[in-house]
Amino acid sequence: MAKKQTKKTEVDTPQPIASNEMQQVVIEKEVKTSTKKEPTDGWEVKDRVYYLKSKRKPLSYSIRSSGLYFFDEEKGYERELKYTSNQRTVFVDEMQGDQRLEHIIFRSGALYVPRNKTVLQKFLSLYHPQKNNLFYEYKPQAIAENQIDIIELELEALNAAKNLDIDMAEAVMRVEIGSKVAEMSSKELKRDLLLYAKKNPSLFLDLVNDENVMLRNFGIRATEMGLIKLSSDQRTFNWGSNNRKLMTVPFDEHPYSALAQWFKTDEGMEIYSNIEKQLN
């Protein structure tokens, strides 16, 4: 009797995944699960620190967290603000249900707000009416940018001072120290010019770029040498030799600034040329 042959059915068995493929699957899974959604309103989620602007740093200082108002440009009206511990907004007209008011207290002049308290951070950084007056947010990047701007301004002023000729240097320093500049040696003048450029770079550059600073210095030198005279009430310039009137200083104007402007007129240019010959 012949034996029945049983037909074996082939079943697909799962193939083992190669180790490198397995690692790739794990990595992709980790990337997908660890990806954090960025806030849609552009607010950067991070820890923030706030400081009182006063030089005094009390052990504890509480700022107002209710009864405040913020003018909403988009809505066109003022909205009441309140910081609570159980609401997801600081705008009272958006709050729902019970409102549990929360205190905001600075310790030793500082307040650390962790990244998970975005409502409080926005309240302090965006909406509180006393921000940047009573307190401010510490921003290291903004401070660094400001310091870079100051350093670059100092470098620009120092380079300008280094390349300034002696006449212009005298004109600039006369604005700062007055008639003492006439008694200074060239080395002393150069030293004080560099120190002045470093101390007040913005003002120094303004003076260097002021087209009237040389004319003012010219008028002061002429007055110091007695070629022209300024009346005791600082209202009139006269010739030193015969006391003939040259010009009247307009009301509320600095006499030498007014004289510098007058030197640009037709009459003033003639007087300027005459004085220049005597100074040389």
MARMARVEX-748161 format. One record per residue (C-alpha): residue in one letter; residue number from 1; y, x, z. Coordinates in nm, 4 decimals, decimal comma, padded with zeros to 6 digits, m for minus. Each point is the difference from the previous one (the first is absolute). Example, Ala and Ser with C-alpha at 12.3 -4.5 7.8 and 13.67 -1.06 7.14 Angstrom:
! residues 2
+------+-----+----------+----------+----------+
: code : pos :       c2 :       c1 :       c3 :
+------+-----+----------+----------+----------+
:    A :   1 : m00,4500 :  01,2300 :  00,7800 :
:    S :   2 :  00,3440 :  00,1370 : m00,0660 :
+------+-----+----------+----------+----------+
This chain:
! residues 280
+------+-----+----------+----------+----------+
: code : pos :       c2 :       c1 :       c3 :
+------+-----+----------+----------+----------+
:    M :   1 :  00,0000 :  00,0000 :  00,0000 :
:    A :   2 :  00,3268 :  00,1552 : m00,1172 :
:    K :   3 :  00,2668 :  00,0534 :  00,2521 :
:    K :   4 :  00,3286 : m00,1789 : m00,0534 :
:    Q :   5 :  00,2816 :  00,2354 : m00,0647 :
:    T :   6 :  00,3063 : m00,0941 :  00,1981 :
:    K :   7 :  00,3268 :  00,0624 : m00,1777 :
:    K :   8 :  00,2430 :  00,1954 :  00,2060 :
:    T :   9 :  00,3594 : m00,1131 : m00,0253 :
:    E :  10 :  00,2537 :  00,2711 : m00,0012 :
:    V :  11 :  00,2720 : m00,0450 :  00,2628 :
:    D :  12 :  00,3273 :  00,1949 : m00,0235 :
:    T :  13 :  00,0408 :  00,2072 :  00,3093 :
:    P :  14 :  00,3509 :  00,1039 :  00,1082 :
:    Q :  15 :  00,0823 :  00,3531 : m00,0929 :
:    P :  16 :  00,1384 :  00,2185 :  00,2744 :
:    I :  17 :  00,3679 :  00,0794 : m00,0350 :
:    A :  18 :  00,0776 :  00,3643 : m00,0400 :
:    S :  19 :  00,1672 :  00,1604 :  00,2930 :
:    N :  20 :  00,3224 :  00,0716 : m00,1883 :
:    E :  21 :  00,0160 : m00,3609 : m00,1223 :
:    M :  22 : m00,0570 : m00,1239 :  00,3554 :
:    Q :  23 :  00,2881 :  00,2125 :  00,1264 :
:    Q :  24 :  00,2262 : m00,1406 : m00,2710 :
:    V :  25 : m00,0860 : m00,3581 :  00,0999 :
:    V :  26 :  00,0739 :  00,0771 :  00,3666 :
:    I :  27 :  00,3297 :  00,1683 : m00,0869 :
:    E :  28 :  00,1145 : m00,2920 : m00,2185 :
:    K :  29 : m00,0915 : m00,2430 :  00,2776 :
:    E :  30 :  00,1960 :  00,1995 :  00,2562 :
:    V :  31 :  00,3052 :  00,0175 : m00,2277 :
:    K :  32 : m00,0075 : m00,3756 : m00,0560 :
:    T :  33 : m00,0355 : m00,0820 :  00,3684 :
:    S :  34 :  00,2608 :  00,2531 :  00,1169 :
:    T :  35 :  00,2722 : m00,0938 : m00,2506 :
:    K :  36 :  00,2954 : m00,1477 :  00,1828 :
:    K :  37 :  00,2248 : m00,2549 : m00,1585 :
:    E :  38 :  00,3615 :  00,1101 : m00,0167 :
:    P :  39 :  00,2587 : m00,2524 :  00,1193 :
:    T :  40 :  00,1480 : m00,2018 : m00,2850 :
:    D :  41 :  00,3525 : m00,0021 :  00,1462 :
:    G :  42 :  00,0423 :  00,3771 : m00,0281 :
:    W :  43 : m00,0043 :  00,0528 :  00,3755 :
:    E :  44 : m00,1699 :  00,3294 :  00,0898 :
:    V :  45 : m00,2573 : m00,0465 :  00,2746 :
:    K :  46 :  00,0415 :  00,2905 :  00,2408 :
:    D :  47 :  00,0914 :  00,0847 :  00,3585 :
:    R :  48 :  00,3747 :  00,0003 :  00,0637 :
:    V :  49 :  00,2277 :  00,1338 :  00,2734 :
:    Y :  50 :  00,3438 : m00,1313 :  00,0931 :
:    Y :  51 :  00,2699 :  00,1717 :  00,2067 :
:    L :  52 :  00,3117 : m00,1189 :  00,1779 :
:    K :  53 :  00,3153 :  00,1464 : m00,1547 :
:    S :  54 :  00,1706 :  00,0507 :  00,3348 :
:    K :  55 : m00,0098 :  00,3474 :  00,1503 :
:    R :  56 : m00,1161 : m00,1590 :  00,3238 :
:    K :  57 : m00,3755 : m00,0533 :  00,0155 :
:    P :  58 : m00,0744 : m00,2565 :  00,2758 :
:    L :  59 : m00,3510 : m00,0281 :  00,1370 :
:    S :  60 : m00,0213 : m00,3507 : m00,1421 :
:    Y :  61 :  00,2379 : m00,1909 : m00,2238 :
:    S :  62 : m00,0626 : m00,3487 : m00,1345 :
:    I :  63 :  00,1584 : m00,1245 : m00,3210 :
:    R :  64 :  00,0414 : m00,3621 : m00,1038 :
:    S :  65 : m00,3007 : m00,1588 : m00,1656 :
:    S :  66 :  00,1315 : m00,3565 : m00,0417 :
:    G :  67 :  00,3211 : m00,1861 : m00,0694 :
:    L :  68 :  00,0679 :  00,2277 : m00,2965 :
:    Y :  69 :  00,0847 : m00,0874 : m00,3582 :
:    F :  70 : m00,0619 :  00,1601 : m00,3384 :
:    F :  71 :  00,1838 : m00,0992 : m00,3182 :
:    D :  72 : m00,2594 : m00,0600 : m00,2697 :
:    E :  73 :  00,1533 :  00,0900 : m00,3372 :
:    E :  74 : m00,2671 : m00,1877 : m00,1961 :
:    K :  75 :  00,0246 : m00,3213 :  00,2005 :
:    G :  76 :  00,3759 :  00,0259 :  00,0470 :
:    Y :  77 :  00,0200 : m00,0772 :  00,3725 :
:    E :  78 : m00,0530 :  00,1531 :  00,3443 :
:    R :  79 : m00,3495 : m00,0211 :  00,1448 :
:    E :  80 : m00,0809 :  00,0156 :  00,3697 :
:    L :  81 : m00,2135 :  00,2930 :  00,1130 :
:    K :  82 : m00,2446 :  00,0227 :  00,2867 :
:    Y :  83 : m00,2741 :  00,2502 :  00,0799 :
:    T :  84 : m00,3081 : m00,1620 :  00,1511 :
:    S :  85 : m00,3481 :  00,1145 :  00,0880 :
:    N :  86 : m00,1836 : m00,2837 : m00,1750 :
:    Q :  87 :  00,1847 : m00,0498 : m00,3295 :
:    R :  88 : m00,0376 :  00,1843 : m00,3306 :
:    T :  89 :  00,3697 : m00,0218 : m00,0837 :
:    V :  90 :  00,3356 :  00,0632 :  00,1692 :
:    F :  91 :  00,1728 : m00,2914 : m00,1745 :
:    V :  92 :  00,0116 : m00,3045 :  00,2240 :
:    D :  93 : m00,0035 : m00,2427 : m00,2948 :
:    E :  94 : m00,3398 :  00,1406 : m00,1061 :
:    M :  95 : m00,1634 : m00,0128 :  00,3425 :
:    Q :  96 : m00,2681 : m00,2515 :  00,0864 :
:    G :  97 : m00,1087 : m00,1228 :  00,3408 :
:    D :  98 :  00,0684 :  00,1687 :  00,3310 :
:    Q :  99 :  00,2361 :  00,2997 :  00,0054 :
:    R : 100 : m00,0626 :  00,2617 :  00,2676 :
:    L : 101 :  00,3042 :  00,2251 :  00,0190 :
:    E : 102 : m00,0724 :  00,3746 :  00,0187 :
:    H : 103 :  00,2237 :  00,2637 :  00,1599 :
:    I : 104 :  00,1021 :  00,3135 : m00,1926 :
:    I : 105 :  00,0425 :  00,2938 :  00,2377 :
:    F : 106 :  00,0955 :  00,3606 : m00,0769 :
:    R : 107 : m00,1477 :  00,2557 :  00,2402 :
:    S : 108 :  00,2108 :  00,3124 :  00,0551 :
:    G : 109 :  00,1984 : m00,0898 : m00,3094 :
:    A : 110 : m00,3007 : m00,0385 : m00,2322 :
:    L : 111 : m00,2296 : m00,2766 : m00,1206 :
:    Y : 112 : m00,3323 :  00,0695 : m00,1731 :
:    V : 113 : m00,1284 : m00,2864 : m00,2162 :
:    P : 114 : m00,3553 :  00,0421 : m00,1385 :
:    R : 115 : m00,0864 : m00,0848 : m00,3590 :
:    N : 116 : m00,1742 : m00,3261 :  00,0897 :
:    K : 117 :  00,3227 : m00,1516 :  00,1377 :
:    T : 118 :  00,1699 : m00,0511 : m00,3353 :
:    V : 119 :  00,1867 : m00,3106 :  00,1195 :
:    L : 120 :  00,1802 :  00,2003 :  00,2679 :
:    Q : 121 :  00,0595 :  00,2888 : m00,2404 :
:    K : 122 :  00,1618 : m00,2278 : m00,2568 :
:    F : 123 :  00,2021 : m00,1695 :  00,2717 :
:    L : 124 :  00,1450 :  00,3378 :  00,1054 :
:    S : 125 :  00,0244 :  00,1711 : m00,3394 :
:    L : 126 :  00,1162 : m00,2865 : m00,2204 :
:    Y : 127 :  00,1454 : m00,2937 :  00,1868 :
:    H : 128 :  00,1350 :  00,0903 :  00,3437 :
:    P : 129 :  00,3842 : m00,0125 : m00,0141 :
:    Q : 130 :  00,0324 :  00,3046 :  00,2280 :
:    K : 131 : m00,2151 :  00,2348 : m00,2094 :
:    N : 132 :  00,1747 :  00,3303 : m00,0779 :
:    N : 133 :  00,2650 : m00,0861 :  00,2594 :
:    L : 134 : m00,1840 : m00,0353 :  00,3292 :
:    F : 135 : m00,3261 :  00,1592 : m00,1200 :
:    Y : 136 : m00,1476 :  00,1536 : m00,3145 :
:    E : 137 : m00,3374 :  00,0661 : m00,1586 :
:    Y : 138 : m00,1056 :  00,3646 : m00,0022 :
:    K : 139 : m00,0584 :  00,1028 : m00,3628 :
:    P : 140 : m00,1023 :  00,3662 : m00,0330 :
:    Q : 141 :  00,0157 : m00,0082 : m00,3805 :
:    A : 142 :  00,3540 : m00,1381 : m00,0039 :
:    I : 143 :  00,1071 :  00,2585 :  00,2585 :
:    A : 144 : m00,1508 :  00,2796 : m00,2082 :
:    E : 145 :  00,1749 : m00,1248 : m00,3144 :
:    N : 146 :  00,3315 : m00,0146 :  00,1859 :
:    Q : 147 : m00,0473 :  00,3518 :  00,1348 :
:    I : 148 : m00,0777 :  00,1285 : m00,3494 :
:    D : 149 :  00,3200 : m00,1592 : m00,1313 :
:    I : 150 :  00,2026 :  00,1673 :  00,2769 :
:    I : 151 : m00,1577 :  00,3407 : m00,0617 :
:    E : 152 :  00,0584 : m00,0259 : m00,3756 :
:    L : 153 :  00,3626 : m00,1002 :  00,0622 :
:    E : 154 :  00,0453 :  00,3034 :  00,2270 :
:    L : 155 : m00,1482 :  00,2285 : m00,2651 :
:    E : 156 :  00,2314 : m00,1439 : m00,2646 :
:    A : 157 :  00,3030 :  00,0482 :  00,2253 :
:    L : 158 : m00,1012 :  00,3566 :  00,0951 :
:    N : 159 : m00,0536 :  00,0964 : m00,3643 :
:    A : 160 :  00,3399 : m00,1447 : m00,0883 :
:    A : 161 :  00,1618 :  00,1898 :  00,2887 :
:    K : 162 : m00,1686 :  00,3244 : m00,1041 :
:    N : 163 :  00,1384 : m00,0242 : m00,3545 :
:    L : 164 :  00,3505 : m00,1194 :  00,0962 :
:    D : 165 :  00,2906 :  00,2257 : m00,0926 :
:    I : 166 :  00,2398 :  00,1169 :  00,2712 :
:    D : 167 :  00,2858 : m00,2350 : m00,0946 :
:    M : 168 : m00,2216 : m00,3085 :  00,0083 :
:    A : 169 : m00,1621 :  00,1198 :  00,3228 :
:    E : 170 :  00,3435 :  00,0282 :  00,1578 :
:    A : 171 :  00,0946 : m00,3468 : m00,1235 :
:    V : 172 : m00,3144 : m00,1573 :  00,1480 :
:    M : 173 :  00,0230 :  00,1798 :  00,3340 :
:    R : 174 :  00,3679 : m00,0834 :  00,0347 :
:    V : 175 : m00,1016 : m00,3639 :  00,0177 :
:    E : 176 : m00,2330 :  00,0871 :  00,2894 :
:    I : 177 :  00,1985 :  00,2545 :  00,2047 :
:    G : 178 :  00,3558 : m00,0246 : m00,1329 :
:    S : 179 :  00,2408 :  00,2931 : m00,0170 :
:    K : 180 : m00,2413 :  00,2336 :  00,1874 :
:    V : 181 : m00,1658 :  00,0665 : m00,3340 :
:    A : 182 :  00,2947 :  00,2213 : m00,1006 :
:    E : 183 : m00,0880 :  00,2446 :  00,2803 :
:    M : 184 : m00,3681 :  00,0311 : m00,0901 :
:    S : 185 : m00,1592 :  00,2853 : m00,1924 :
:    S : 186 : m00,2118 : m00,0752 : m00,3068 :
:    K : 187 : m00,3206 :  00,0627 :  00,1989 :
:    E : 188 :  00,1085 : m00,2345 :  00,2793 :
:    L : 189 :  00,0981 : m00,2604 : m00,2568 :
:    K : 190 : m00,3358 :  00,0232 : m00,1762 :
:    R : 191 : m00,1922 : m00,0197 :  00,3284 :
:    D : 192 :  00,1885 : m00,3073 :  00,1214 :
:    L : 193 : m00,0340 : m00,1594 : m00,3417 :
:    L : 194 : m00,3799 :  00,0310 :  00,0099 :
:    L : 195 : m00,0146 : m00,1324 :  00,3561 :
:    Y : 196 :  00,2221 : m00,2931 : m00,0972 :
:    A : 197 : m00,2200 : m00,0767 : m00,3030 :
:    K : 198 : m00,3121 : m00,0035 :  00,2195 :
:    K : 199 :  00,1592 : m00,2091 :  00,2754 :
:    N : 200 :  00,1665 : m00,2613 : m00,2242 :
:    P : 201 : m00,1674 :  00,0264 : m00,3425 :
:    S : 202 :  00,1101 : m00,3417 : m00,1258 :
:    L : 203 :  00,3668 :  00,0477 :  00,0945 :
:    F : 204 : m00,0036 :  00,3567 : m00,1323 :
:    L : 205 : m00,1268 : m00,1122 : m00,3413 :
:    D : 206 :  00,2591 : m00,2771 : m00,0094 :
:    L : 207 :  00,2744 :  00,2569 :  00,0562 :
:    V : 208 : m00,1407 :  00,2374 : m00,2610 :
:    N : 209 : m00,0077 : m00,2815 : m00,2560 :
:    D : 210 :  00,3461 : m00,1300 :  00,0965 :
:    E : 211 :  00,2390 :  00,0920 : m00,2794 :
:    N : 212 :  00,2964 : m00,0176 :  00,2387 :
:    V : 213 : m00,1268 :  00,2414 :  00,2655 :
:    M : 214 :  00,1425 :  00,3031 : m00,1844 :
:    L : 215 :  00,3353 : m00,1719 : m00,0490 :
:    R : 216 :  00,0148 : m00,0933 :  00,3694 :
:    N : 217 : m00,0732 :  00,3590 :  00,0955 :
:    F : 218 :  00,2647 :  00,1178 : m00,2454 :
:    G : 219 :  00,2590 : m00,2259 :  00,1631 :
:    I : 220 : m00,0947 :  00,1130 :  00,3513 :
:    R : 221 :  00,0279 :  00,3683 : m00,0976 :
:    A : 222 :  00,3412 : m00,0629 : m00,1547 :
:    T : 223 :  00,1104 : m00,1722 :  00,3210 :
:    E : 224 : m00,1338 :  00,2803 :  00,2221 :
:    M : 225 :  00,1921 :  00,2562 : m00,2063 :
:    G : 226 :  00,3202 : m00,2035 :  00,0219 :
:    L : 227 :  00,0266 : m00,0695 : m00,3731 :
:    I : 228 :  00,0032 : m00,3725 :  00,0717 :
:    K : 229 :  00,0602 : m00,1881 :  00,3239 :
:    L : 230 : m00,1485 : m00,3171 :  00,1462 :
:    S : 231 :  00,2403 : m00,2053 :  00,2095 :
:    S : 232 : m00,0734 : m00,0571 :  00,3670 :
:    D : 233 : m00,0869 : m00,3642 : m00,0649 :
:    Q : 234 : m00,2390 :  00,1169 : m00,2754 :
:    R : 235 :  00,1649 : m00,2301 : m00,2513 :
:    T : 236 :  00,1820 :  00,2448 : m00,2304 :
:    F : 237 : m00,0654 :  00,3325 : m00,1751 :
:    N : 238 :  00,3046 :  00,2200 : m00,0682 :
:    W : 239 :  00,0676 :  00,3402 : m00,1553 :
:    G : 240 : m00,0049 :  00,2692 :  00,2612 :
:    S : 241 :  00,2952 :  00,1881 : m00,1489 :
:    N : 242 :  00,2596 : m00,2762 : m00,0333 :
:    N : 243 : m00,1633 : m00,2984 :  00,1725 :
:    R : 244 :  00,0118 : m00,1998 : m00,3241 :
:    K : 245 : m00,2294 : m00,3026 :  00,0088 :
:    L : 246 : m00,3156 :  00,0283 : m00,2077 :
:    M : 247 : m00,1935 : m00,3165 :  00,0786 :
:    T : 248 : m00,0440 : m00,2801 :  00,2534 :
:    V : 249 : m00,3433 : m00,0549 :  00,1542 :
:    P : 250 : m00,1197 : m00,3591 : m00,0544 :
:    F : 251 : m00,0595 : m00,2055 :  00,3122 :
:    D : 252 : m00,3414 :  00,0448 :  00,1703 :
:    E : 253 : m00,0960 :  00,2983 : m00,2178 :
:    H : 254 : m00,0815 :  00,3514 :  00,1160 :
:    P : 255 :  00,2965 :  00,2203 : m00,0986 :
:    Y : 256 : m00,2021 :  00,2725 : m00,1701 :
:    S : 257 : m00,2236 : m00,2492 : m00,1791 :
:    A : 258 :  00,3130 : m00,1676 : m00,1324 :
:    L : 259 :  00,1430 :  00,3402 : m00,0979 :
:    A : 260 : m00,3218 :  00,0834 : m00,1882 :
:    Q : 261 :  00,0314 : m00,3217 : m00,1988 :
:    W : 262 :  00,3677 :  00,0697 : m00,0666 :
:    F : 263 : m00,0820 :  00,3451 : m00,1418 :
:    K : 264 : m00,1806 : m00,1830 : m00,2833 :
:    T : 265 :  00,3154 : m00,1779 : m00,1155 :
:    D : 266 :  00,2385 :  00,1493 : m00,2591 :
:    E : 267 :  00,2609 :  00,0862 :  00,2636 :
:    G : 268 : m00,2637 :  00,1269 :  00,2410 :
:    M : 269 : m00,1590 :  00,2294 : m00,2595 :
:    E : 270 :  00,3313 :  00,1811 : m00,0471 :
:    I : 271 :  00,0369 :  00,0516 :  00,3741 :
:    Y : 272 : m00,3653 :  00,1121 :  00,0198 :
:    S : 273 :  00,0586 :  00,2667 : m00,2668 :
:    N : 274 :  00,3120 :  00,1222 :  00,1796 :
:    I : 275 : m00,1799 :  00,0267 :  00,3362 :
:    E : 276 : m00,3018 :  00,1665 : m00,1618 :
:    K : 277 :  00,2188 :  00,2807 : m00,1359 :
:    Q : 278 :  00,1462 :  00,0615 :  00,3448 :
:    L : 279 : m00,3422 : m00,0013 :  00,1686 :
:    N : 280 : m00,1342 :  00,2552 : m00,2441 :
+------+-----+----------+----------+----------+
